[in-house]
Amino acid sequence: MKQLLSLVLLGTSLSIQAAITIGAYNIRNFDYDERYKISTNKPELANILNGLQADILSVEEIVNTAEFDKFIETRLPGFAGAYTRCGGAHGQRLGFIYNKATVELLSFNEDLRITEPGTEGTCDAGSRPLAIALFQIKSTKQKFYGITAHLKSGSQPDSRAKRVKQYEILKNVIVELKNKTGIKDFYFAGDMNTTEYVSRGGDYKAFRKLVSDLGMINLSENMACSAYWWGGSDDGIESPSLLDHVVVTPGLLKTSNRAKARAHCEKVSCRQVPVAELGVSYASVSDHCPVTATIQ
C-alpha cells in the first residue's frame, strides 16, 4: 500500500512539474508611447506580470529592449528575455520572456518573410517579423517551438488581405520547421489583429482555417475579449475586441484547458464600459490584456 501511494504521489508530482503556463501580451510601445505621450507604468506592469505566473510569455511592441531587459532584471527575478532585432515600421520588436527555472531557451531567431508577403522582408518597414524560439521543459526534457507574431493591424480591406497572406506564411514556417527538425510540438501566440473575430467575419473564418490546416488548437477561441478600443464613437465608452490568441499543437495539450484574458479584461468581464472603469492597466500599460493558458 505504501509503495502504491508513493507511485501515485510521484505521478502527481511529475504531472505538476510538466505543466507550464504560456501566453501573450502586447505591452503598448514599451517604454514610451510616442503617439499618446504615455510612459509605461512599470510598477503596474510588474504587478501584472508577476500575477500571471507564466513560464513563457510572448511579448510584442517592445520598442526599448535595453530598458525592458533592465525591467526584467529588477522586477522579474529568475526571468530572461529574447527579442527580435527588427521591429517593422514602428520599431515594435517582439519575442519572449521566460522562467529560467522551468524552461530552457535552446535557440532563437527571427523570420522577416511575414513583414511584406511576397518579398524577402525588411527590418525597419512594413509589419513585424516572427520571433521563433526552441524551448525545452526542464522537468520532462520535452522540446517545442514557440512563435510570437504581431500581424498587420487595421480593419480595412487591404489590412485584412495582408493578414490572410501572413497566415499562409506562418503556416509555411511551421511546416518547414517540422520537416527540417522533426520537432512536432509548437505554439504560436501574439497580437493577430483579428478585428472581425467577435463579429465572426472574414478574419474569424481565415484564422480558424489557419488553425485547422495546421491541426492545432486555439485555446483563446472562446474568450470574450483580449483588448479594448474606443469603439468608433467618441462617447467615452470603450468596446472589447478579441485580437490576441494562443494556439498549440495537440502534443502540448494533454488535458483540457482554455486561455484567459487578465488585467482590465478580467476586471470588467469584457463588457462595454466607461474608460475610467478599465483602470490603470488600460490607461498606462496597454490597451491589450495578457492572455495565458496552462499546457501540460
C-alpha positions as CSV (number, residue, x, y, z in Angstrom):
1,M,0.0,0.0,0.0
2,K,2.8,2.4,0.9
3,Q,4.6,1.6,-2.4
4,L,1.3,2.2,-4.3
5,L,0.8,5.5,-2.5
6,S,4.4,6.6,-3.3
7,L,3.8,5.8,-7.0
8,V,0.6,7.8,-7.1
9,L,2.3,10.8,-5.4
10,L,5.3,10.5,-7.8
11,G,3.0,10.5,-10.8
12,T,1.1,13.5,-9.4
13,S,4.4,15.3,-8.8
14,L,5.6,14.7,-12.4
15,S,2.3,15.9,-13.8
16,I,2.5,19.1,-11.8
17,Q,6.2,19.6,-12.9
18,A,5.2,19.1,-16.5
19,A,2.5,21.7,-16.5
20,I,3.7,25.1,-17.7
21,T,1.8,28.4,-18.4
22,I,2.3,30.2,-21.7
23,G,0.7,33.3,-23.0
24,A,1.0,36.6,-24.9
25,Y,1.0,40.3,-24.1
26,N,1.1,43.3,-26.3
27,I,2.8,45.8,-24.0
28,R,1.9,49.1,-25.8
29,N,5.1,50.6,-27.2
30,F,7.2,49.8,-24.1
31,D,8.6,52.0,-22.5
32,Y,7.1,55.2,-24.1
33,D,4.1,55.5,-26.4
34,E,5.0,58.4,-28.7
35,R,1.5,58.6,-30.2
36,Y,-0.2,59.2,-26.9
37,K,2.8,60.6,-25.0
38,I,2.4,58.0,-22.2
39,S,5.3,56.3,-20.3
40,T,4.7,52.7,-19.4
41,N,3.7,52.3,-15.8
42,K,6.4,49.9,-14.8
43,P,5.2,49.2,-11.2
44,E,1.8,48.3,-12.6
45,L,3.3,46.2,-15.4
46,A,5.4,44.3,-12.8
47,N,2.3,43.6,-10.7
48,I,0.5,42.2,-13.8
49,L,3.4,40.0,-15.0
50,N,4.1,38.6,-11.6
51,G,0.5,37.8,-11.1
52,L,0.4,35.8,-14.3
53,Q,2.9,33.2,-13.1
54,A,3.7,32.5,-16.7
55,D,6.6,30.3,-17.7
56,I,6.8,31.6,-21.2
57,L,5.2,34.8,-22.4
58,S,5.2,36.0,-26.0
59,V,5.6,39.8,-25.9
60,E,5.0,42.5,-28.5
61,E,5.7,46.2,-29.0
62,I,9.0,46.2,-27.0
63,V,10.4,49.4,-28.6
64,N,13.1,49.8,-26.0
65,T,14.6,46.3,-25.5
66,A,17.5,47.5,-23.4
67,E,15.2,49.1,-20.9
68,F,12.9,46.0,-21.0
69,D,15.9,43.9,-20.0
70,K,16.6,46.2,-17.1
71,F,13.0,46.0,-16.1
72,I,13.1,42.1,-16.2
73,E,16.3,42.0,-14.1
74,T,14.9,44.3,-11.4
75,R,11.2,43.4,-11.4
76,L,11.1,39.7,-12.6
77,P,13.9,37.9,-10.9
78,G,14.6,34.5,-12.4
79,F,13.3,35.5,-15.9
80,A,15.2,36.3,-19.1
81,G,14.2,37.8,-22.4
82,A,14.9,37.2,-26.1
83,Y,13.8,39.7,-28.7
84,T,14.0,40.4,-32.5
85,R,16.4,42.9,-33.8
86,C,13.8,44.1,-36.3
87,G,10.5,45.8,-35.4
88,G,8.9,46.9,-38.6
89,A,8.0,50.4,-39.5
90,H,7.5,51.5,-35.9
91,G,10.4,49.6,-34.2
92,Q,8.0,47.4,-32.3
93,R,10.2,44.4,-31.5
94,L,8.8,41.2,-30.2
95,G,10.0,38.0,-28.6
96,F,9.7,36.1,-25.3
97,I,10.2,36.3,-21.6
98,Y,10.7,33.0,-19.8
99,N,11.2,31.5,-16.4
100,K,14.8,30.1,-16.4
101,A,13.8,27.6,-13.5
102,T,11.2,25.8,-15.6
103,V,12.2,26.1,-19.2
104,E,15.4,26.4,-21.2
105,L,15.9,28.5,-24.4
106,L,17.8,26.4,-26.9
107,S,17.7,28.7,-29.9
108,F,16.2,32.0,-31.1
109,N,15.8,33.6,-34.5
110,E,13.5,35.9,-36.5
111,D,11.9,35.5,-39.8
112,L,11.3,38.6,-42.0
113,R,9.2,36.9,-44.7
114,I,6.0,37.9,-42.9
115,T,6.7,41.6,-42.8
116,E,5.9,42.1,-46.5
117,P,4.4,38.9,-48.1
118,G,5.8,38.0,-51.5
119,T,9.2,39.5,-50.7
120,E,12.2,38.6,-48.6
121,G,11.0,41.1,-46.0
122,T,12.5,44.2,-44.4
123,C,13.8,45.0,-41.0
124,D,12.6,48.6,-40.5
125,A,9.5,48.8,-42.7
126,G,6.2,47.0,-43.0
127,S,4.9,44.7,-40.3
128,R,6.9,43.0,-37.5
129,P,8.9,39.7,-38.1
130,L,8.2,36.4,-36.5
131,A,10.1,35.6,-33.3
132,I,10.9,31.9,-33.2
133,A,12.3,30.1,-30.2
134,L,13.1,26.5,-29.4
135,F,12.3,25.7,-25.7
136,Q,12.8,22.7,-23.5
137,I,10.8,22.0,-20.4
138,K,13.4,21.2,-17.8
139,S,11.4,18.6,-15.8
140,T,10.4,16.5,-18.8
141,K,13.0,17.4,-21.5
142,Q,10.1,17.9,-23.9
143,K,11.1,20.3,-26.7
144,F,8.8,22.6,-28.6
145,Y,8.9,25.7,-30.7
146,G,7.3,29.0,-29.7
147,I,6.4,31.6,-32.3
148,T,5.5,35.1,-31.4
149,A,3.6,37.1,-34.1
150,H,2.2,40.6,-34.4
151,L,0.3,40.8,-37.6
152,K,-0.9,43.7,-39.7
153,S,-3.3,46.0,-37.8
154,G,-6.5,47.6,-39.0
155,S,-9.9,46.6,-40.2
156,Q,-9.6,48.0,-43.7
157,P,-9.9,45.5,-46.7
158,D,-6.2,45.8,-47.6
159,S,-5.1,45.2,-43.9
160,R,-7.4,42.1,-43.8
161,A,-6.0,40.9,-47.1
162,K,-2.4,41.2,-45.9
163,R,-3.2,39.2,-42.7
164,V,-4.6,36.4,-44.9
165,K,-1.2,36.3,-46.7
166,Q,0.6,36.4,-43.3
167,Y,-1.5,33.4,-42.1
168,E,-0.2,31.4,-45.1
169,I,3.4,32.4,-44.3
170,L,3.0,31.5,-40.7
171,K,1.7,28.1,-41.7
172,N,4.6,27.5,-44.1
173,V,7.1,28.5,-41.4
174,I,5.7,25.9,-39.0
175,V,5.5,23.2,-41.7
176,E,9.1,23.9,-42.7
177,L,10.4,23.7,-39.1
178,K,8.5,20.4,-38.5
179,N,10.0,18.9,-41.7
180,K,13.5,20.2,-41.1
181,T,13.9,19.5,-37.3
182,G,11.5,16.6,-36.7
183,I,10.0,18.5,-33.7
184,K,6.2,18.2,-33.8
185,D,5.1,20.4,-30.9
186,F,4.6,24.1,-31.5
187,Y,2.7,27.0,-30.1
188,F,2.2,30.4,-31.7
189,A,0.8,33.4,-29.9
190,G,0.5,37.2,-30.0
191,D,-1.5,40.0,-31.4
192,M,-3.0,38.6,-34.5
193,N,-5.2,41.7,-35.0
194,T,-8.3,39.6,-35.8
195,T,-10.5,42.6,-35.9
196,E,-13.6,40.7,-37.1
197,Y,-13.2,37.8,-34.7
198,V,-16.1,38.8,-32.4
199,S,-18.4,39.6,-35.3
200,R,-17.5,36.2,-37.0
201,G,-16.4,38.0,-40.2
202,G,-13.7,37.2,-42.7
203,D,-10.9,37.5,-40.2
204,Y,-12.5,34.9,-38.0
205,K,-13.0,32.4,-40.8
206,A,-9.5,32.9,-42.2
207,F,-7.9,32.5,-38.8
208,R,-9.9,29.4,-38.0
209,K,-8.9,27.9,-41.3
210,L,-5.2,28.5,-40.4
211,V,-5.6,26.7,-37.1
212,S,-7.5,23.8,-38.7
213,D,-5.0,23.4,-41.6
214,L,-2.2,23.1,-39.0
215,G,-4.1,20.6,-36.9
216,M,-3.7,22.9,-33.9
217,I,-6.0,24.1,-31.1
218,N,-6.9,27.7,-30.5
219,L,-7.0,28.0,-26.7
220,S,-8.3,31.5,-27.0
221,E,-11.2,30.7,-29.3
222,N,-14.0,31.1,-26.6
223,M,-12.6,34.1,-24.9
224,A,-14.9,37.2,-24.9
225,C,-12.1,39.7,-25.5
226,S,-8.4,40.4,-25.2
227,A,-8.2,44.2,-25.8
228,Y,-10.3,47.4,-25.7
229,W,-10.6,50.3,-28.1
230,W,-12.7,53.5,-28.4
231,G,-15.4,51.7,-30.4
232,G,-15.6,54.2,-33.3
233,S,-17.6,56.7,-31.4
234,D,-16.2,59.4,-29.1
235,D,-18.7,58.8,-26.3
236,G,-16.3,57.7,-23.6
237,I,-17.5,54.1,-23.7
238,E,-14.8,51.6,-24.6
239,S,-15.5,48.4,-26.6
240,P,-14.0,44.9,-26.2
241,S,-12.3,43.1,-29.1
242,L,-10.5,39.8,-29.5
243,L,-7.2,40.3,-31.2
244,D,-4.7,38.1,-29.2
245,H,-4.5,34.3,-29.4
246,V,-2.7,31.3,-28.0
247,V,-2.6,28.3,-30.4
248,V,-1.0,24.9,-29.6
249,T,-0.4,21.5,-31.1
250,P,-2.2,18.6,-29.5
251,G,1.1,17.3,-28.2
252,L,1.2,20.3,-25.8
253,L,-2.3,19.8,-24.5
254,K,-2.7,16.6,-22.6
255,T,-5.6,17.9,-20.6
256,S,-8.5,20.2,-21.4
257,N,-7.7,23.9,-20.9
258,R,-8.6,27.3,-22.3
259,A,-6.9,30.7,-22.3
260,K,-7.9,33.5,-20.1
261,A,-7.6,37.3,-20.5
262,R,-6.4,39.1,-17.5
263,A,-5.9,42.7,-16.3
264,H,-8.7,45.1,-17.3
265,C,-10.4,42.5,-19.5
266,E,-10.9,40.3,-16.4
267,K,-11.7,43.3,-14.2
268,V,-14.8,44.3,-16.3
269,S,-15.6,40.9,-17.7
270,C,-15.3,42.1,-21.3
271,R,-18.2,44.4,-21.0
272,Q,-18.6,47.8,-22.8
273,V,-17.7,50.3,-20.0
274,P,-16.7,53.9,-19.5
275,V,-12.9,54.3,-19.9
276,A,-12.4,55.1,-16.2
277,E,-13.6,51.6,-15.2
278,L,-10.8,50.0,-17.1
279,G,-8.3,51.4,-14.6
280,V,-4.6,51.9,-14.6
281,S,-3.6,48.9,-16.7
282,Y,-5.6,50.3,-19.6
283,A,-4.6,53.9,-19.1
284,S,-0.8,53.5,-18.7
285,V,0.3,49.9,-19.6
286,S,-1.6,48.7,-22.7
287,D,-4.9,48.6,-24.4
288,H,-4.4,44.9,-24.7
289,C,-4.7,42.4,-21.9
290,P,-2.3,39.5,-21.2
291,V,-3.7,36.1,-22.3
292,T,-2.5,33.0,-20.6
293,A,-3.1,29.2,-20.7
294,T,-1.6,26.3,-18.8
295,I,-0.4,23.4,-21.1
296,Q,0.7,20.0,-19.9
